[in-house]
Amino acid sequence: MSIEEKILIRDSKPRLLVATSTFPRWAMDAGPAPFVFELARSLQKYFEVTVLAPHFPGAELHEIWDGMEVVRFRYLPDKYETLADGQGMQNHLRNDKSAGFKAVPFLVGEYLAGRKLLRARKFDFINSHWLVPSGMVFSELARRFRVPHVVTVHAADFFMLNRSGWGKSLMRRIAGSAKAVMPVNQLMAEGVKKVCPGAKTYVMPMGFDPGLFRSVDPAAVENLRRELSLQGKKLILYLGKLAEKKGVDNLLKAVKILSKDVPNFQVLVVGKGGHKPHVERQASKLEVSYWVRFAGGVPHKAVPLYYAMADVVAVPSRPDKYGETEGMPVVVLEALASRKPVVGTVHCHVPEALKRGGFIEVPDAGEQELAKGLKKALEGDFQADFSLVDEYSWDRVARLYSEVIAG
């Protein structure tokens, strides 16, 4: 029986609680990535959705946003509630000593808010994002309130727990009690199964909105190109968080190589993060600042304009010093939806089909291979069926999620 048939029998949509530590704080937010928001919004076709997310100074505590109820939990006095700024909780814990003092209140705040919601209302299902903190919190609450729990695994959560015995024990407890585990790539699905053989895993990356990337105003694109003084230049675009595992430092080294035999190109780095001072210093040290511009963060709704300007999108992912790699960068899907080739490394963990759909994979994250791949893309030396990316539209991702959650 399909989920649509189940809804007809019930004569109402089942209630779904989505719990996450990363969620846009307000409209046009250039901070936290919006993929949990987009998934939750798409799931409204099948469920009555409530989102529980952390509070941030300036954000509403309770609102209806695009039809979804959004509840933000408190965990500290207002000015200290800064862990949910989109830079990643783990990055805060690694780079900011004060962040460690916020972690326990964060967990307690999420637990108490989740318990309050589950006591007040009858939820049919829970979908938490990241094994920690939300997966851990709601694995306990789901057991207590007897609500089926599906946990989505993104990347940092898996690698953090997989590094130690206690972490694997916690992963085993979360995955073992969940109705299903949904990692965004096959590597992590295999890792979860190794730790918890009984876990039911379903691999599905986050998605994209085809209309957002295929209905871009050419005049707006040209205006942006003029504003950034990019007329007549081939554009290599990097778009994403500036963190070690994103590999921007290796991209800068590849630019040094490209500058010797590729004429008239520009690299635009769009994004922000704790690694930004490092890569800015490196650009200066490598003497590639002429070819590289750092544009900072931009609102997600403006992102399609940047893809439309690009000739190629670079995703130079690599393992960081902890061995952590990407889940499956949504930027790959968005760029391919914009009919732009993507040059990325094996550490992007892209589905095989997309390697025929415009994703040019280089065998490692080294600058030599990156430079070769970028040159190949700039010279048009590739074939691609960009329609293959449609398999990962939000409509299709949400349908799989609905079948796993309610099936």
C-alpha positions in Angstrom: 0.0 0.0 0.0 1.4 3.4 -1.0 1.7 6.2 1.6 -0.9 8.2 -0.4 -3.4 5.3 0.1 -2.6 5.2 3.8 -3.3 8.9 4.1 -6.7 8.4 2.4 -7.6 5.6 4.8 -6.6 7.8 7.8 -8.4 10.8 6.3 -5.5 12.9 7.6 -1.8 13.1 7.3 0.4 11.4 10.0 2.4 13.7 12.3 6.1 13.8 11.8 8.6 15.5 14.2 11.9 16.5 12.4 14.7 17.1 14.9 17.9 18.8 13.7 20.9 20.8 15.0 21.3 22.7 11.7 18.4 24.7 10.3 18.0 28.2 8.7 17.5 30.8 11.3 15.4 33.2 9.2 14.5 33.9 5.6 17.5 34.5 3.2 19.9 33.1 5.8 23.4 32.7 4.4 24.5 30.6 7.4 23.3 27.1 8.1 22.8 24.9 5.0 19.1 24.7 4.1 18.9 21.0 3.2 17.0 19.8 6.3 14.5 22.7 5.8 14.0 21.7 2.1 13.5 18.1 3.0 11.0 18.9 5.8 9.1 21.2 3.5 9.0 18.5 0.8 7.8 16.0 3.3 4.6 18.1 3.9 3.1 16.3 0.9 3.0 13.2 3.1 3.0 14.4 6.7 2.0 17.2 9.1 5.5 18.4 9.9 6.9 20.0 13.0 10.6 20.9 13.1 12.6 21.1 16.4 15.8 23.1 16.0 18.1 25.1 18.3 17.5 28.8 19.0 19.9 31.5 17.8 19.9 35.2 18.7 17.5 37.0 16.5 15.5 33.9 15.5 11.9 33.3 16.3 11.1 30.8 19.1 8.0 29.6 17.4 6.7 30.2 13.8 4.9 28.8 10.9 7.3 28.7 8.0 6.2 27.6 4.5 3.4 25.6 6.1 5.7 23.9 8.7 5.6 24.5 12.4 9.1 25.4 13.6 9.9 25.3 17.3 13.4 26.4 18.5 14.6 25.2 21.9 16.5 27.3 24.4 19.7 26.1 26.1 21.5 29.2 27.4 20.9 32.9 27.8 20.2 34.5 24.4 23.6 35.9 23.5 25.4 32.5 24.2 23.1 30.4 21.9 25.6 30.5 19.0 26.3 26.8 18.3 23.7 26.7 15.5 25.3 29.3 13.2 25.9 26.8 10.4 29.7 26.3 10.9 29.1 22.9 12.4 29.0 22.0 16.1 32.0 19.8 15.8 34.0 22.6 14.3 33.0 24.9 17.2 34.1 22.2 19.7 37.4 21.8 18.0 38.2 25.5 17.6 36.5 27.3 20.5 37.2 26.3 24.1 34.0 28.0 25.3 31.9 25.8 23.0 32.6 22.8 25.2 30.7 24.5 28.0 27.6 24.9 25.7 27.4 21.3 24.6 25.8 19.8 27.7 23.2 22.6 28.1 22.5 22.1 24.3 21.8 18.4 24.8 19.6 19.0 27.9 17.7 21.8 26.1 17.0 19.6 23.1 15.9 16.6 25.3 13.6 18.7 27.4 12.0 20.4 24.4 11.6 17.1 22.6 10.0 15.5 25.7 7.6 18.5 26.1 6.5 18.2 22.4 6.0 14.4 22.7 4.1 14.7 25.9 1.8 17.5 24.5 1.0 15.8 21.1 0.7 12.5 19.5 3.5 12.2 16.9 3.4 9.2 14.6 7.0 9.3 13.5 10.3 11.0 14.3 13.1 11.8 11.8 16.3 13.1 13.5 19.3 14.5 11.6 22.9 13.6 12.6 23.6 10.7 15.0 24.7 13.3 17.6 23.2 15.3 19.1 19.7 14.8 17.7 19.9 11.1 16.9 21.2 10.3 20.4 18.5 12.5 22.1 15.6 11.1 20.1 16.7 7.5 20.2 16.0 7.7 23.9 12.8 9.8 23.6 11.5 7.5 20.8 11.9 4.5 23.1 10.3 6.2 26.0 7.3 7.4 24.0 7.1 4.4 21.6 7.4 6.5 18.5 9.1 5.0 15.4 12.4 6.8 14.8 14.3 7.2 11.5 17.8 8.8 11.8 19.6 10.5 9.0 23.4 10.2 8.9 25.2 13.1 7.2 29.0 12.8 7.8 30.6 14.6 10.8 28.4 12.6 13.1 29.4 9.2 11.7 33.1 9.9 11.6 33.2 11.3 15.1 31.5 8.2 16.6 33.4 5.8 14.4 36.8 6.9 15.7 36.4 5.4 19.2 35.0 2.4 21.0 32.5 4.4 23.1 31.4 6.2 19.9 30.8 2.9 18.1 28.8 1.7 21.2 26.7 4.8 21.0 26.2 4.4 17.3 25.2 0.8 17.8 22.6 1.9 20.4 21.1 4.6 18.2 21.1 2.5 15.0 19.9 -0.6 16.8 16.8 1.1 18.2 15.9 3.0 15.1 13.3 1.9 12.6 15.7 2.8 9.9 19.1 4.6 9.3 19.4 6.8 6.2 23.1 7.7 5.4 23.8 10.1 2.6 26.4 7.8 1.0 27.2 4.1 0.6 30.5 4.3 2.6 28.7 5.4 5.7 25.9 2.8 5.2 28.5 0.1 5.2 30.2 1.6 8.2 26.9 1.7 10.2 26.2 -2.0 9.2 29.7 -3.0 10.3 29.0 -1.5 13.8 25.4 -2.5 14.0 24.7 -5.5 11.6 21.0 -5.5 12.4 20.4 -1.9 11.3 18.1 -1.3 8.4 20.0 1.2 6.1 18.7 3.1 3.1 21.2 5.3 1.2 19.9 8.7 -0.1 21.7 12.0 -0.5 19.9 15.2 0.3 18.2 16.7 -2.8 17.7 19.8 -4.9 14.8 21.9 -6.4 15.0 21.6 -10.2 12.9 24.7 -10.7 15.3 26.8 -8.6 18.3 26.1 -10.9 16.6 25.9 -14.2 14.6 29.1 -14.3 17.4 31.6 -13.7 16.9 35.1 -15.2 19.7 35.7 -17.7 19.6 39.5 -17.1 20.2 38.9 -13.4 23.1 36.6 -14.1 24.7 39.2 -16.4 24.2 41.9 -13.8 26.0 39.8 -11.3 28.8 39.1 -13.7 29.2 42.8 -14.3 29.0 43.6 -10.6 31.9 41.1 -9.9 33.9 42.2 -13.0 33.9 38.8 -14.5 33.0 39.6 -18.1 34.9 37.7 -20.7 36.5 35.3 -18.1 36.2 31.6 -17.7 34.8 31.1 -14.2 35.7 28.2 -11.8 33.2 28.3 -8.9 33.7 26.9 -5.4 30.6 27.1 -3.2 30.4 25.8 0.3 31.6 25.9 3.9 35.3 26.8 4.4 36.5 23.8 6.4 39.6 21.6 6.1 37.8 18.6 4.6 36.4 20.9 1.8 39.9 21.0 0.3 40.0 24.6 -0.8 43.7 24.7 0.0 44.3 22.1 -2.6 42.2 24.0 -5.1 44.5 27.0 -4.6 47.5 24.9 -5.4 45.7 23.7 -8.5 45.1 27.3 -9.5 48.9 27.8 -9.4 49.3 25.1 -11.9 46.4 26.3 -14.1 47.8 29.8 -14.2 50.7 28.6 -16.3 48.7 27.4 -19.3 45.0 28.3 -19.0 44.4 31.9 -20.1 41.9 34.4 -18.7 40.2 32.5 -15.9 38.9 33.4 -12.4 38.2 31.3 -9.3 35.3 32.6 -7.2 35.2 31.1 -3.6 31.7 31.6 -2.2 31.2 30.6 1.5 32.4 31.2 5.0 33.8 29.2 7.8 36.6 28.8 10.3 39.1 27.8 7.7 38.7 31.1 5.8 41.7 32.9 7.4 43.9 29.9 6.5 43.0 29.8 2.8 43.2 33.5 2.4 46.7 33.4 3.8 47.5 30.5 1.5 46.3 32.4 -1.6 48.6 35.2 -0.7 51.5 32.8 0.0 51.0 30.9 -3.3 50.7 34.2 -5.1 47.4 33.3 -6.7 45.3 36.2 -5.4 45.1 37.6 -9.0 43.1 34.6 -10.0 41.2 33.9 -6.8 38.4 36.0 -5.2 36.7 35.3 -1.8 33.1 36.4 -2.0 31.9 35.4 1.5 28.5 33.8 2.1 25.4 34.4 0.0 21.7 33.7 0.7 20.7 30.3 -0.7 18.1 31.9 -3.0 21.0 33.8 -4.8 23.1 30.6 -5.3 21.5 29.7 -8.7 22.9 33.0 -10.2 26.4 31.9 -9.2 26.0 28.5 -10.8 24.7 30.1 -13.9 27.8 32.3 -14.2 30.2 29.4 -13.8 31.9 27.4 -16.5 32.8 24.6 -14.0 32.2 24.0 -10.3 35.0 22.7 -8.2 34.4 20.3 -5.2 37.9 19.5 -4.1 36.9 17.4 -1.0 39.6 15.6 1.0 40.0 13.9 4.4 40.8 16.2 7.2 43.4 15.5 9.9 40.8 13.4 11.8 40.1 11.3 8.7 36.6 12.8 8.2 35.4 13.2 4.6 32.2 14.5 3.0 28.8 12.9 3.1 27.7 13.8 -0.4 27.9 17.5 -1.2 24.6 19.0 -2.2 26.5 21.5 -4.3 27.2 18.6 -6.8 23.5 18.1 -7.4 22.8 21.8 -7.6 25.6 22.4 -10.1 24.6 19.5 -12.3 21.0 20.7 -12.2 22.3 24.0 -13.5 23.9 22.0 -16.4 27.4 22.8 -15.2 30.2 20.2 -15.1 31.6 19.4 -11.7 35.2 18.5 -11.0 35.4 16.7 -7.7 37.5 14.0 -5.9 36.8 10.5 -4.9 36.1 11.8 -1.4 32.8 13.4 -2.5 31.3 9.9 -2.6 29.0 10.7 -5.6 26.6 8.0 -6.8 28.0 6.1 -9.9 25.2 7.4 -12.2 26.2 11.0 -11.7 29.7 10.2 -13.1 27.9 10.0 -16.5 25.8 13.0 -15.6 28.5 15.7 -15.6 30.6 14.8 -12.5 34.2 14.5 -13.5 35.9 12.5 -10.8 39.6 12.9 -10.1 41.3 9.9 -8.3 42.7 11.9 -5.3 42.6 15.3 -3.8 46.1 16.3 -5.0 46.5 19.6 -6.9 47.9 17.9 -10.0 44.8 15.8 -10.6 42.5 18.7 -9.7 44.3 20.9 -12.2 43.9 18.3 -14.9 40.2 17.8 -14.2 39.5 21.5 -14.2 41.4 22.1 -17.5 39.4 19.2 -19.0 36.1 20.8 -18.0 37.1 24.3 -19.1 38.1 22.9 -22.5 34.8 21.0 -22.9 36.5 17.7 -23.0 33.7 15.6 -21.5 30.3 14.2 -22.2 27.3 14.4 -19.8 23.7 13.6 -19.5 22.7 16.3 -17.0 19.2 14.8 -16.7 20.5 12.0 -14.6 20.6 14.3 -11.6 16.8 14.5 -11.6 16.8 11.2 -9.6 17.8 13.3 -6.6 15.1 16.1 -6.9 13.4 16.9 -3.6 10.2 15.3 -4.8 11.9 11.9 -5.3 14.0 12.2 -2.1 10.9 13.0 -0.1 9.0 10.1 -1.6 11.7 7.6 -0.5 11.8 9.2 2.9 8.1 8.9 3.3 8.2 5.3 2.3 10.9 4.5 4.8 9.4 6.5 7.6 5.8 5.4 7.2 6.3 2.0 5.4 
